[in-house]
Amino acid sequence: MLVTRWISYHDGSVELQQMRYVIAVAETTSFTRAAQRCLVVQSALSHQIARLEKELGARLFERTSRRVRLTPAGAAFLPAARQCLDAAERAAAEVAAAVGEVRGRLAVGLIPTVAAVDVPAVLKDFQQRYPKARISLSVGASDELVEQVREGEIEVAFLGIPVTARPRGVMARKLAQERLVAVVAPDHPLAGEASVDLRRLSSEVFVDLPAKTAGRAQSDLAFTAAGLTREVAFEVTNADYLARLVGAGLGVALLPPAYVAGLAGMATIEVTDAPARAEYVIWGRESRTPAATAFLELLGIEEE
């Protein structure tokens, strides 16, 4: 309602810069940090937001010496402001694409252990080809990334999920499938073994991702299918920290071999009845942005 009133007041001329400022303050909870993000002096940013509040007839932020937070009016304004700004940026990107130029936002998400694609290399190639596009990258769990793509928060994501599952509500292309391997510290009793099975591993203490995440599910499902239980004593959200705990001798982990190849000081053991995971790249069902289309083309994925 606030955005509608504002657009009407301006006879359809939306002040996009003011929207950017509001969004920046809301996300950073600071006028100083918001000004730094927007590359303007703080006084200019504060003036524009004050001007907007006057035009709207409502305060968008509560300001104290210790913090800045949205008022109820600000909370109502923010989602619509984001939608308007996204629509304006997408319109500009579509016009640019019509004359052969790729610009606009490309938001990419990935799991820490993605191995089927050298994501940094692809991003570098994309940036060199399309310097006017703005790239952002976030790391998260597969289920979170699927939701973010469905909601349009990110355009493209790389996942790792059990081979029996498939991403829902998004477009998807399977990139690879691989069996997990056991990883232990060099001085672990299993370090000298050529191979083990899940029954032998079930007596070990495990380091793994949090319960109910896609990365954890592939191992949980395999042990359950074999009629086995295991103790996961350490749950971590960061794959690098998971590897550090294993390296310290605190437990065993099941990880993708392509990811393990980049870890130093670890012993890798083949698991004869190991769980497998599939890696996917996903994107939204709605029409793709020019930047997302260009990025997927670099991966060899044409318009579907």
ChimeraX commands (.cxc) that place a marker at each C-alpha (Angstrom):
marker #1 position 0.00,0.00,0.00 radius 0.5
marker #1 position 2.78,2.45,0.88 radius 0.5
marker #1 position 4.60,1.78,-2.38 radius 0.5
marker #1 position 1.37,2.13,-4.37 radius 0.5
marker #1 position 0.59,5.46,-2.71 radius 0.5
marker #1 position 4.13,6.65,-3.41 radius 0.5
marker #1 position 4.06,5.67,-7.08 radius 0.5
marker #1 position 0.68,7.36,-7.47 radius 0.5
marker #1 position 2.01,10.50,-5.78 radius 0.5
marker #1 position 4.88,10.62,-8.25 radius 0.5
marker #1 position 2.59,10.02,-11.23 radius 0.5
marker #1 position 4.29,6.67,-11.88 radius 0.5
marker #1 position 7.89,7.91,-11.53 radius 0.5
marker #1 position 9.54,5.60,-8.99 radius 0.5
marker #1 position 12.66,6.90,-7.24 radius 0.5
marker #1 position 14.76,3.75,-7.53 radius 0.5
marker #1 position 17.75,5.22,-5.76 radius 0.5
marker #1 position 15.68,5.87,-2.64 radius 0.5
marker #1 position 14.51,2.26,-2.73 radius 0.5
marker #1 position 18.11,1.08,-2.94 radius 0.5
marker #1 position 18.96,3.18,0.09 radius 0.5
marker #1 position 16.05,1.81,2.13 radius 0.5
marker #1 position 16.95,-1.77,1.24 radius 0.5
marker #1 position 20.61,-1.18,2.11 radius 0.5
marker #1 position 19.76,0.29,5.53 radius 0.5
marker #1 position 17.33,-2.56,6.24 radius 0.5
marker #1 position 19.92,-5.20,5.34 radius 0.5
marker #1 position 22.88,-3.61,7.13 radius 0.5
marker #1 position 20.89,-2.13,10.07 radius 0.5
marker #1 position 23.17,0.88,9.79 radius 0.5
marker #1 position 23.06,4.17,7.89 radius 0.5
marker #1 position 26.87,4.23,7.86 radius 0.5
marker #1 position 27.26,0.74,6.40 radius 0.5
marker #1 position 24.40,1.35,3.97 radius 0.5
marker #1 position 26.12,4.50,2.67 radius 0.5
marker #1 position 29.37,2.56,2.24 radius 0.5
marker #1 position 27.55,-0.15,0.32 radius 0.5
marker #1 position 25.81,2.39,-1.94 radius 0.5
marker #1 position 29.02,4.41,-2.43 radius 0.5
marker #1 position 27.49,7.67,-1.21 radius 0.5
marker #1 position 28.14,9.92,1.76 radius 0.5
marker #1 position 25.93,9.16,4.74 radius 0.5
marker #1 position 24.35,12.63,4.79 radius 0.5
marker #1 position 23.08,12.18,1.22 radius 0.5
marker #1 position 21.62,8.76,2.00 radius 0.5
marker #1 position 19.95,10.02,5.20 radius 0.5
marker #1 position 18.52,13.04,3.36 radius 0.5
marker #1 position 16.98,10.89,0.63 radius 0.5
marker #1 position 15.40,8.49,3.13 radius 0.5
marker #1 position 14.04,11.39,5.19 radius 0.5
marker #1 position 12.60,12.89,2.00 radius 0.5
marker #1 position 10.97,9.57,1.14 radius 0.5
marker #1 position 9.48,9.25,4.63 radius 0.5
marker #1 position 8.02,12.73,4.32 radius 0.5
marker #1 position 6.43,11.91,0.97 radius 0.5
marker #1 position 5.03,8.63,2.31 radius 0.5
marker #1 position 3.83,10.22,5.51 radius 0.5
marker #1 position 5.37,7.49,7.63 radius 0.5
marker #1 position 8.70,6.75,9.29 radius 0.5
marker #1 position 10.42,3.70,7.84 radius 0.5
marker #1 position 13.14,3.32,10.48 radius 0.5
marker #1 position 13.45,3.69,14.22 radius 0.5
marker #1 position 16.79,5.34,14.94 radius 0.5
marker #1 position 18.58,5.25,18.28 radius 0.5
marker #1 position 22.20,5.80,19.24 radius 0.5
marker #1 position 22.68,2.02,19.37 radius 0.5
marker #1 position 20.68,0.58,16.49 radius 0.5
marker #1 position 18.47,1.09,13.46 radius 0.5
marker #1 position 15.45,-1.09,12.79 radius 0.5
marker #1 position 12.40,-1.09,10.56 radius 0.5
marker #1 position 9.13,0.35,11.82 radius 0.5
marker #1 position 5.91,-1.54,10.97 radius 0.5
marker #1 position 5.52,0.86,8.03 radius 0.5
marker #1 position 9.09,0.11,6.94 radius 0.5
marker #1 position 8.49,-3.63,7.17 radius 0.5
marker #1 position 5.43,-3.18,4.94 radius 0.5
marker #1 position 7.37,-1.05,2.46 radius 0.5
marker #1 position 10.44,-3.29,2.12 radius 0.5
marker #1 position 9.08,-6.35,0.20 radius 0.5
marker #1 position 7.28,-4.22,-2.37 radius 0.5
marker #1 position 10.33,-1.98,-2.71 radius 0.5
marker #1 position 12.47,-5.03,-3.47 radius 0.5
marker #1 position 9.95,-6.20,-6.06 radius 0.5
marker #1 position 9.88,-2.80,-7.76 radius 0.5
marker #1 position 13.66,-2.55,-7.81 radius 0.5
marker #1 position 14.05,-6.10,-9.12 radius 0.5
marker #1 position 11.47,-5.42,-11.84 radius 0.5
marker #1 position 13.23,-2.21,-12.90 radius 0.5
marker #1 position 16.64,-3.90,-12.99 radius 0.5
marker #1 position 15.23,-6.85,-14.92 radius 0.5
marker #1 position 13.58,-4.52,-17.45 radius 0.5
marker #1 position 16.89,-2.74,-17.99 radius 0.5
marker #1 position 18.66,-6.08,-18.37 radius 0.5
marker #1 position 16.11,-7.29,-20.94 radius 0.5
marker #1 position 16.55,-4.11,-22.99 radius 0.5
marker #1 position 20.33,-4.53,-22.87 radius 0.5
marker #1 position 20.00,-8.19,-23.92 radius 0.5
marker #1 position 17.92,-7.13,-26.93 radius 0.5
marker #1 position 20.94,-5.24,-28.25 radius 0.5
marker #1 position 23.39,-8.01,-27.39 radius 0.5
marker #1 position 24.59,-6.86,-23.96 radius 0.5
marker #1 position 24.33,-8.97,-20.79 radius 0.5
marker #1 position 23.94,-6.98,-17.60 radius 0.5
marker #1 position 21.97,-7.10,-14.35 radius 0.5
marker #1 position 22.26,-9.41,-11.37 radius 0.5
marker #1 position 23.46,-12.99,-11.36 radius 0.5
marker #1 position 22.98,-14.56,-7.91 radius 0.5
marker #1 position 24.52,-18.03,-7.62 radius 0.5
marker #1 position 24.26,-20.47,-4.72 radius 0.5
marker #1 position 26.22,-23.65,-4.06 radius 0.5
marker #1 position 26.98,-26.30,-1.50 radius 0.5
marker #1 position 30.58,-26.25,-0.13 radius 0.5
marker #1 position 31.41,-29.68,-1.59 radius 0.5
marker #1 position 30.30,-29.13,-5.19 radius 0.5
marker #1 position 32.85,-30.83,-7.44 radius 0.5
marker #1 position 31.22,-31.49,-10.82 radius 0.5
marker #1 position 31.85,-27.89,-11.89 radius 0.5
marker #1 position 34.77,-25.60,-11.12 radius 0.5
marker #1 position 32.46,-22.80,-10.03 radius 0.5
marker #1 position 35.16,-20.14,-9.43 radius 0.5
marker #1 position 36.55,-20.76,-12.93 radius 0.5
marker #1 position 33.09,-20.48,-14.53 radius 0.5
marker #1 position 32.36,-17.29,-12.58 radius 0.5
marker #1 position 35.68,-15.80,-13.71 radius 0.5
marker #1 position 34.90,-16.68,-17.34 radius 0.5
marker #1 position 31.42,-15.18,-16.99 radius 0.5
marker #1 position 32.78,-11.98,-15.45 radius 0.5
marker #1 position 35.33,-11.56,-18.22 radius 0.5
marker #1 position 32.71,-12.07,-20.92 radius 0.5
marker #1 position 30.03,-9.94,-19.30 radius 0.5
marker #1 position 31.73,-7.26,-17.17 radius 0.5
marker #1 position 28.49,-5.26,-16.74 radius 0.5
marker #1 position 26.74,-8.13,-14.95 radius 0.5
marker #1 position 26.82,-8.11,-11.13 radius 0.5
marker #1 position 27.71,-11.47,-9.59 radius 0.5
marker #1 position 26.87,-12.52,-6.05 radius 0.5
marker #1 position 27.64,-15.90,-4.50 radius 0.5
marker #1 position 26.21,-17.59,-1.42 radius 0.5
marker #1 position 26.98,-20.95,0.17 radius 0.5
marker #1 position 24.29,-23.03,1.85 radius 0.5
marker #1 position 22.59,-26.39,2.20 radius 0.5
marker #1 position 20.90,-27.99,-0.80 radius 0.5
marker #1 position 17.36,-27.76,0.58 radius 0.5
marker #1 position 17.84,-24.06,1.40 radius 0.5
marker #1 position 19.18,-23.37,-2.09 radius 0.5
marker #1 position 16.20,-25.05,-3.75 radius 0.5
marker #1 position 13.85,-22.82,-1.75 radius 0.5
marker #1 position 15.85,-19.71,-2.63 radius 0.5
marker #1 position 15.69,-20.54,-6.34 radius 0.5
marker #1 position 11.93,-21.18,-6.10 radius 0.5
marker #1 position 11.46,-17.81,-4.40 radius 0.5
marker #1 position 13.63,-15.99,-6.94 radius 0.5
marker #1 position 16.25,-14.96,-4.36 radius 0.5
marker #1 position 18.99,-16.58,-6.44 radius 0.5
marker #1 position 18.95,-17.50,-10.12 radius 0.5
marker #1 position 21.20,-20.59,-10.28 radius 0.5
marker #1 position 22.38,-23.10,-7.67 radius 0.5
marker #1 position 24.57,-26.19,-7.47 radius 0.5
marker #1 position 23.33,-29.02,-5.22 radius 0.5
marker #1 position 24.36,-32.40,-3.90 radius 0.5
marker #1 position 21.46,-34.72,-2.96 radius 0.5
marker #1 position 20.76,-38.46,-2.59 radius 0.5
marker #1 position 20.48,-40.26,-5.93 radius 0.5
marker #1 position 16.92,-41.26,-5.05 radius 0.5
marker #1 position 15.83,-37.62,-4.77 radius 0.5
marker #1 position 15.24,-34.90,-7.34 radius 0.5
marker #1 position 14.91,-31.12,-6.86 radius 0.5
marker #1 position 11.25,-30.09,-6.85 radius 0.5
marker #1 position 9.64,-26.91,-8.09 radius 0.5
marker #1 position 12.67,-25.88,-10.15 radius 0.5
marker #1 position 14.32,-26.69,-13.45 radius 0.5
marker #1 position 17.25,-29.07,-12.98 radius 0.5
marker #1 position 20.08,-30.72,-14.87 radius 0.5
marker #1 position 22.03,-33.62,-13.39 radius 0.5
marker #1 position 25.77,-32.99,-13.60 radius 0.5
marker #1 position 27.39,-36.02,-11.97 radius 0.5
marker #1 position 26.92,-38.95,-9.63 radius 0.5
marker #1 position 29.53,-40.44,-7.31 radius 0.5
marker #1 position 29.85,-42.81,-4.36 radius 0.5
marker #1 position 31.04,-41.33,-1.09 radius 0.5
marker #1 position 34.30,-42.40,0.54 radius 0.5
marker #1 position 35.28,-42.64,4.21 radius 0.5
marker #1 position 37.74,-40.03,5.43 radius 0.5
marker #1 position 39.80,-40.43,8.62 radius 0.5
marker #1 position 42.84,-38.88,10.27 radius 0.5
marker #1 position 46.20,-40.37,9.17 radius 0.5
marker #1 position 46.72,-42.04,12.55 radius 0.5
marker #1 position 43.22,-43.54,12.73 radius 0.5
marker #1 position 43.13,-47.38,13.01 radius 0.5
marker #1 position 41.25,-47.56,9.68 radius 0.5
marker #1 position 43.79,-45.41,7.82 radius 0.5
marker #1 position 45.70,-48.43,6.49 radius 0.5
marker #1 position 42.63,-50.26,5.19 radius 0.5
marker #1 position 41.99,-50.47,1.46 radius 0.5
marker #1 position 38.24,-50.73,1.92 radius 0.5
marker #1 position 35.55,-51.04,4.58 radius 0.5
marker #1 position 31.80,-51.55,4.63 radius 0.5
marker #1 position 29.02,-49.69,6.43 radius 0.5
marker #1 position 28.77,-52.35,9.13 radius 0.5
marker #1 position 32.40,-51.77,10.10 radius 0.5
marker #1 position 31.92,-48.02,10.00 radius 0.5
marker #1 position 28.80,-48.18,12.16 radius 0.5
marker #1 position 30.98,-48.74,15.23 radius 0.5
marker #1 position 32.82,-45.44,14.62 radius 0.5
marker #1 position 31.94,-41.94,15.84 radius 0.5
marker #1 position 30.93,-39.69,12.96 radius 0.5
marker #1 position 31.29,-36.05,12.01 radius 0.5
marker #1 position 28.47,-34.98,9.68 radius 0.5
marker #1 position 26.17,-32.21,8.53 radius 0.5
marker #1 position 23.05,-31.38,10.57 radius 0.5
marker #1 position 20.19,-33.88,10.66 radius 0.5
marker #1 position 17.49,-33.56,7.98 radius 0.5
marker #1 position 19.75,-31.74,5.52 radius 0.5
marker #1 position 20.19,-33.20,2.04 radius 0.5
marker #1 position 23.93,-33.67,2.61 radius 0.5
marker #1 position 23.28,-35.72,5.72 radius 0.5
marker #1 position 20.34,-37.67,4.26 radius 0.5
marker #1 position 22.41,-39.64,1.77 radius 0.5
marker #1 position 24.43,-41.27,4.57 radius 0.5
marker #1 position 21.48,-41.67,6.97 radius 0.5
marker #1 position 19.44,-43.42,4.28 radius 0.5
marker #1 position 22.29,-45.82,3.48 radius 0.5
marker #1 position 22.77,-46.89,7.11 radius 0.5
marker #1 position 19.03,-47.27,7.63 radius 0.5
marker #1 position 18.67,-49.36,4.47 radius 0.5
marker #1 position 21.44,-51.64,5.74 radius 0.5
marker #1 position 19.65,-52.02,9.10 radius 0.5
marker #1 position 22.45,-50.20,10.91 radius 0.5
marker #1 position 22.69,-47.29,13.31 radius 0.5
marker #1 position 25.61,-44.92,13.84 radius 0.5
marker #1 position 26.60,-42.22,16.29 radius 0.5
marker #1 position 26.95,-38.70,14.87 radius 0.5
marker #1 position 28.64,-36.89,17.74 radius 0.5
marker #1 position 29.61,-33.73,15.85 radius 0.5
marker #1 position 27.19,-31.84,13.61 radius 0.5
marker #1 position 28.60,-28.89,11.66 radius 0.5
marker #1 position 27.25,-26.72,8.85 radius 0.5
marker #1 position 30.65,-25.95,7.32 radius 0.5
marker #1 position 32.35,-28.66,5.27 radius 0.5
marker #1 position 35.81,-27.21,5.88 radius 0.5
marker #1 position 35.29,-27.33,9.64 radius 0.5
marker #1 position 33.95,-30.87,9.29 radius 0.5
marker #1 position 37.25,-31.82,7.67 radius 0.5
marker #1 position 39.19,-30.13,10.47 radius 0.5
marker #1 position 37.37,-32.22,13.09 radius 0.5
marker #1 position 38.13,-35.40,11.15 radius 0.5
marker #1 position 41.76,-34.35,10.82 radius 0.5
marker #1 position 41.93,-33.88,14.59 radius 0.5
marker #1 position 40.88,-37.51,15.04 radius 0.5
marker #1 position 37.46,-36.73,16.50 radius 0.5
marker #1 position 35.52,-38.88,14.07 radius 0.5
marker #1 position 34.94,-40.36,10.64 radius 0.5
marker #1 position 33.16,-38.68,7.74 radius 0.5
marker #1 position 31.63,-39.77,4.46 radius 0.5
marker #1 position 32.45,-37.26,1.73 radius 0.5
marker #1 position 32.49,-37.00,-2.07 radius 0.5
marker #1 position 35.86,-38.20,-3.45 radius 0.5
marker #1 position 36.27,-35.17,-5.73 radius 0.5
marker #1 position 36.00,-32.89,-2.70 radius 0.5
marker #1 position 38.32,-35.04,-0.59 radius 0.5
marker #1 position 40.98,-34.79,-3.31 radius 0.5
marker #1 position 41.48,-31.16,-2.32 radius 0.5
marker #1 position 41.99,-31.90,1.38 radius 0.5
marker #1 position 45.46,-32.31,2.83 radius 0.5
marker #1 position 46.50,-34.69,5.61 radius 0.5
marker #1 position 43.58,-37.11,5.32 radius 0.5
marker #1 position 43.34,-40.85,4.72 radius 0.5
marker #1 position 40.68,-41.96,2.24 radius 0.5
marker #1 position 39.09,-45.39,2.30 radius 0.5
marker #1 position 36.77,-46.96,-0.28 radius 0.5
marker #1 position 33.40,-48.03,1.14 radius 0.5
marker #1 position 32.11,-51.16,-0.60 radius 0.5
marker #1 position 28.43,-50.38,0.00 radius 0.5
marker #1 position 28.80,-46.61,0.11 radius 0.5
marker #1 position 25.90,-44.20,-0.34 radius 0.5
marker #1 position 25.92,-42.16,-3.53 radius 0.5
marker #1 position 25.01,-38.56,-4.24 radius 0.5
marker #1 position 24.03,-36.73,-7.38 radius 0.5
marker #1 position 25.07,-33.18,-8.20 radius 0.5
marker #1 position 22.59,-30.90,-9.95 radius 0.5
marker #1 position 22.50,-27.39,-11.29 radius 0.5
marker #1 position 19.06,-25.81,-10.85 radius 0.5
marker #1 position 17.31,-22.63,-11.96 radius 0.5
marker #1 position 13.81,-21.17,-11.70 radius 0.5
marker #1 position 10.79,-22.32,-13.64 radius 0.5
marker #1 position 9.89,-18.77,-14.58 radius 0.5
marker #1 position 11.58,-17.01,-17.51 radius 0.5
marker #1 position 15.31,-16.69,-16.97 radius 0.5
marker #1 position 17.14,-13.41,-16.71 radius 0.5
marker #1 position 19.63,-12.67,-19.50 radius 0.5
marker #1 position 22.49,-13.09,-17.01 radius 0.5
marker #1 position 21.21,-16.48,-15.83 radius 0.5
marker #1 position 20.72,-17.62,-19.43 radius 0.5
marker #1 position 24.27,-16.59,-20.32 radius 0.5
marker #1 position 25.67,-18.35,-17.25 radius 0.5
marker #1 position 23.83,-21.59,-18.00 radius 0.5
marker #1 position 25.03,-21.45,-21.60 radius 0.5
marker #1 position 28.60,-21.41,-20.27 radius 0.5
marker #1 position 27.73,-24.69,-18.54 radius 0.5
marker #1 position 26.45,-26.10,-21.85 radius 0.5
marker #1 position 22.78,-25.77,-20.89 radius 0.5
marker #1 position 20.62,-24.25,-23.59 radius 0.5
marker #1 position 17.17,-22.66,-23.19 radius 0.5
marker #1 position 14.54,-25.26,-22.21 radius 0.5
marker link #1:1,2 radius 0.2
marker link #1:2,3 radius 0.2
marker link #1:3,4 radius 0.2
marker link #1:4,5 radius 0.2
marker link #1:5,6 radius 0.2
marker link #1:6,7 radius 0.2
marker link #1:7,8 radius 0.2
marker link #1:8,9 radius 0.2
marker link #1:9,10 radius 0.2
marker link #1:10,11 radius 0.2
marker link #1:11,12 radius 0.2
marker link #1:12,13 radius 0.2
marker link #1:13,14 radius 0.2
marker link #1:14,15 radius 0.2
marker link #1:15,16 radius 0.2
marker link #1:16,17 radius 0.2
marker link #1:17,18 radius 0.2
marker link #1:18,19 radius 0.2
marker link #1:19,20 radius 0.2
marker link #1:20,21 radius 0.2
marker link #1:21,22 radius 0.2
marker link #1:22,23 radius 0.2
marker link #1:23,24 radius 0.2
marker link #1:24,25 radius 0.2
marker link #1:25,26 radius 0.2
marker link #1:26,27 radius 0.2
marker link #1:27,28 radius 0.2
marker link #1:28,29 radius 0.2
marker link #1:29,30 radius 0.2
marker link #1:30,31 radius 0.2
marker link #1:31,32 radius 0.2
marker link #1:32,33 radius 0.2
marker link #1:33,34 radius 0.2
marker link #1:34,35 radius 0.2
marker link #1:35,36 radius 0.2
marker link #1:36,37 radius 0.2
marker link #1:37,38 radius 0.2
marker link #1:38,39 radius 0.2
marker link #1:39,40 radius 0.2
marker link #1:40,41 radius 0.2
marker link #1:41,42 radius 0.2
marker link #1:42,43 radius 0.2
marker link #1:43,44 radius 0.2
marker link #1:44,45 radius 0.2
marker link #1:45,46 radius 0.2
marker link #1:46,47 radius 0.2
marker link #1:47,48 radius 0.2
marker link #1:48,49 radius 0.2
marker link #1:49,50 radius 0.2
marker link #1:50,51 radius 0.2
marker link #1:51,52 radius 0.2
marker link #1:52,53 radius 0.2
marker link #1:53,54 radius 0.2
marker link #1:54,55 radius 0.2
marker link #1:55,56 radius 0.2
marker link #1:56,57 radius 0.2
marker link #1:57,58 radius 0.2
marker link #1:58,59 radius 0.2
marker link #1:59,60 radius 0.2
marker link #1:60,61 radius 0.2
marker link #1:61,62 radius 0.2
marker link #1:62,63 radius 0.2
marker link #1:63,64 radius 0.2
marker link #1:64,65 radius 0.2
marker link #1:65,66 radius 0.2
marker link #1:66,67 radius 0.2
marker link #1:67,68 radius 0.2
marker link #1:68,69 radius 0.2
marker link #1:69,70 radius 0.2
marker link #1:70,71 radius 0.2
marker link #1:71,72 radius 0.2
marker link #1:72,73 radius 0.2
marker link #1:73,74 radius 0.2
marker link #1:74,75 radius 0.2
marker link #1:75,76 radius 0.2
marker link #1:76,77 radius 0.2
marker link #1:77,78 radius 0.2
marker link #1:78,79 radius 0.2
marker link #1:79,80 radius 0.2
marker link #1:80,81 radius 0.2
marker link #1:81,82 radius 0.2
marker link #1:82,83 radius 0.2
marker link #1:83,84 radius 0.2
marker link #1:84,85 radius 0.2
marker link #1:85,86 radius 0.2
marker link #1:86,87 radius 0.2
marker link #1:87,88 radius 0.2
marker link #1:88,89 radius 0.2
marker link #1:89,90 radius 0.2
marker link #1:90,91 radius 0.2
marker link #1:91,92 radius 0.2
marker link #1:92,93 radius 0.2
marker link #1:93,94 radius 0.2
marker link #1:94,95 radius 0.2
marker link #1:95,96 radius 0.2
marker link #1:96,97 radius 0.2
marker link #1:97,98 radius 0.2
marker link #1:98,99 radius 0.2
marker link #1:99,100 radius 0.2
marker link #1:100,101 radius 0.2
marker link #1:101,102 radius 0.2
marker link #1:102,103 radius 0.2
marker link #1:103,104 radius 0.2
marker link #1:104,105 radius 0.2
marker link #1:105,106 radius 0.2
marker link #1:106,107 radius 0.2
marker link #1:107,108 radius 0.2
marker link #1:108,109 radius 0.2
marker link #1:109,110 radius 0.2
marker link #1:110,111 radius 0.2
marker link #1:111,112 radius 0.2
marker link #1:112,113 radius 0.2
marker link #1:113,114 radius 0.2
marker link #1:114,115 radius 0.2
marker link #1:115,116 radius 0.2
marker link #1:116,117 radius 0.2
marker link #1:117,118 radius 0.2
marker link #1:118,119 radius 0.2
marker link #1:119,120 radius 0.2
marker link #1:120,121 radius 0.2
marker link #1:121,122 radius 0.2
marker link #1:122,123 radius 0.2
marker link #1:123,124 radius 0.2
marker link #1:124,125 radius 0.2
marker link #1:125,126 radius 0.2
marker link #1:126,127 radius 0.2
marker link #1:127,128 radius 0.2
marker link #1:128,129 radius 0.2
marker link #1:129,130 radius 0.2
marker link #1:130,131 radius 0.2
marker link #1:131,132 radius 0.2
marker link #1:132,133 radius 0.2
marker link #1:133,134 radius 0.2
marker link #1:134,135 radius 0.2
marker link #1:135,136 radius 0.2
marker link #1:136,137 radius 0.2
marker link #1:137,138 radius 0.2
marker link #1:138,139 radius 0.2
marker link #1:139,140 radius 0.2
marker link #1:140,141 radius 0.2
marker link #1:141,142 radius 0.2
marker link #1:142,143 radius 0.2
marker link #1:143,144 radius 0.2
marker link #1:144,145 radius 0.2
marker link #1:145,146 radius 0.2
marker link #1:146,147 radius 0.2
marker link #1:147,148 radius 0.2
marker link #1:148,149 radius 0.2
marker link #1:149,150 radius 0.2
marker link #1:150,151 radius 0.2
marker link #1:151,152 radius 0.2
marker link #1:152,153 radius 0.2
marker link #1:153,154 radius 0.2
marker link #1:154,155 radius 0.2
marker link #1:155,156 radius 0.2
marker link #1:156,157 radius 0.2
marker link #1:157,158 radius 0.2
marker link #1:158,159 radius 0.2
marker link #1:159,160 radius 0.2
marker link #1:160,161 radius 0.2
marker link #1:161,162 radius 0.2
marker link #1:162,163 radius 0.2
marker link #1:163,164 radius 0.2
marker link #1:164,165 radius 0.2
marker link #1:165,166 radius 0.2
marker link #1:166,167 radius 0.2
marker link #1:167,168 radius 0.2
marker link #1:168,169 radius 0.2
marker link #1:169,170 radius 0.2
marker link #1:170,171 radius 0.2
marker link #1:171,172 radius 0.2
marker link #1:172,173 radius 0.2
marker link #1:173,174 radius 0.2
marker link #1:174,175 radius 0.2
marker link #1:175,176 radius 0.2
marker link #1:176,177 radius 0.2
marker link #1:177,178 radius 0.2
marker link #1:178,179 radius 0.2
marker link #1:179,180 radius 0.2
marker link #1:180,181 radius 0.2
marker link #1:181,182 radius 0.2
marker link #1:182,183 radius 0.2
marker link #1:183,184 radius 0.2
marker link #1:184,185 radius 0.2
marker link #1:185,186 radius 0.2
marker link #1:186,187 radius 0.2
marker link #1:187,188 radius 0.2
marker link #1:188,189 radius 0.2
marker link #1:189,190 radius 0.2
marker link #1:190,191 radius 0.2
marker link #1:191,192 radius 0.2
marker link #1:192,193 radius 0.2
marker link #1:193,194 radius 0.2
marker link #1:194,195 radius 0.2
marker link #1:195,196 radius 0.2
marker link #1:196,197 radius 0.2
marker link #1:197,198 radius 0.2
marker link #1:198,199 radius 0.2
marker link #1:199,200 radius 0.2
marker link #1:200,201 radius 0.2
marker link #1:201,202 radius 0.2
marker link #1:202,203 radius 0.2
marker link #1:203,204 radius 0.2
marker link #1:204,205 radius 0.2
marker link #1:205,206 radius 0.2
marker link #1:206,207 radius 0.2
marker link #1:207,208 radius 0.2
marker link #1:208,209 radius 0.2
marker link #1:209,210 radius 0.2
marker link #1:210,211 radius 0.2
marker link #1:211,212 radius 0.2
marker link #1:212,213 radius 0.2
marker link #1:213,214 radius 0.2
marker link #1:214,215 radius 0.2
marker link #1:215,216 radius 0.2
marker link #1:216,217 radius 0.2
marker link #1:217,218 radius 0.2
marker link #1:218,219 radius 0.2
marker link #1:219,220 radius 0.2
marker link #1:220,221 radius 0.2
marker link #1:221,222 radius 0.2
marker link #1:222,223 radius 0.2
marker link #1:223,224 radius 0.2
marker link #1:224,225 radius 0.2
marker link #1:225,226 radius 0.2
marker link #1:226,227 radius 0.2
marker link #1:227,228 radius 0.2
marker link #1:228,229 radius 0.2
marker link #1:229,230 radius 0.2
marker link #1:230,231 radius 0.2
marker link #1:231,232 radius 0.2
marker link #1:232,233 radius 0.2
marker link #1:233,234 radius 0.2
marker link #1:234,235 radius 0.2
marker link #1:235,236 radius 0.2
marker link #1:236,237 radius 0.2
marker link #1:237,238 radius 0.2
marker link #1:238,239 radius 0.2
marker link #1:239,240 radius 0.2
marker link #1:240,241 radius 0.2
marker link #1:241,242 radius 0.2
marker link #1:242,243 radius 0.2
marker link #1:243,244 radius 0.2
marker link #1:244,245 radius 0.2
marker link #1:245,246 radius 0.2
marker link #1:246,247 radius 0.2
marker link #1:247,248 radius 0.2
marker link #1:248,249 radius 0.2
marker link #1:249,250 radius 0.2
marker link #1:250,251 radius 0.2
marker link #1:251,252 radius 0.2
marker link #1:252,253 radius 0.2
marker link #1:253,254 radius 0.2
marker link #1:254,255 radius 0.2
marker link #1:255,256 radius 0.2
marker link #1:256,257 radius 0.2
marker link #1:257,258 radius 0.2
marker link #1:258,259 radius 0.2
marker link #1:259,260 radius 0.2
marker link #1:260,261 radius 0.2
marker link #1:261,262 radius 0.2
marker link #1:262,263 radius 0.2
marker link #1:263,264 radius 0.2
marker link #1:264,265 radius 0.2
marker link #1:265,266 radius 0.2
marker link #1:266,267 radius 0.2
marker link #1:267,268 radius 0.2
marker link #1:268,269 radius 0.2
marker link #1:269,270 radius 0.2
marker link #1:270,271 radius 0.2
marker link #1:271,272 radius 0.2
marker link #1:272,273 radius 0.2
marker link #1:273,274 radius 0.2
marker link #1:274,275 radius 0.2
marker link #1:275,276 radius 0.2
marker link #1:276,277 radius 0.2
marker link #1:277,278 radius 0.2
marker link #1:278,279 radius 0.2
marker link #1:279,280 radius 0.2
marker link #1:280,281 radius 0.2
marker link #1:281,282 radius 0.2
marker link #1:282,283 radius 0.2
marker link #1:283,284 radius 0.2
marker link #1:284,285 radius 0.2
marker link #1:285,286 radius 0.2
marker link #1:286,287 radius 0.2
marker link #1:287,288 radius 0.2
marker link #1:288,289 radius 0.2
marker link #1:289,290 radius 0.2
marker link #1:290,291 radius 0.2
marker link #1:291,292 radius 0.2
marker link #1:292,293 radius 0.2
marker link #1:293,294 radius 0.2
marker link #1:294,295 radius 0.2
marker link #1:295,296 radius 0.2
marker link #1:296,297 radius 0.2
marker link #1:297,298 radius 0.2
marker link #1:298,299 radius 0.2
marker link #1:299,300 radius 0.2
marker link #1:300,301 radius 0.2
marker link #1:301,302 radius 0.2
marker link #1:302,303 radius 0.2
marker link #1:303,304 radius 0.2
view
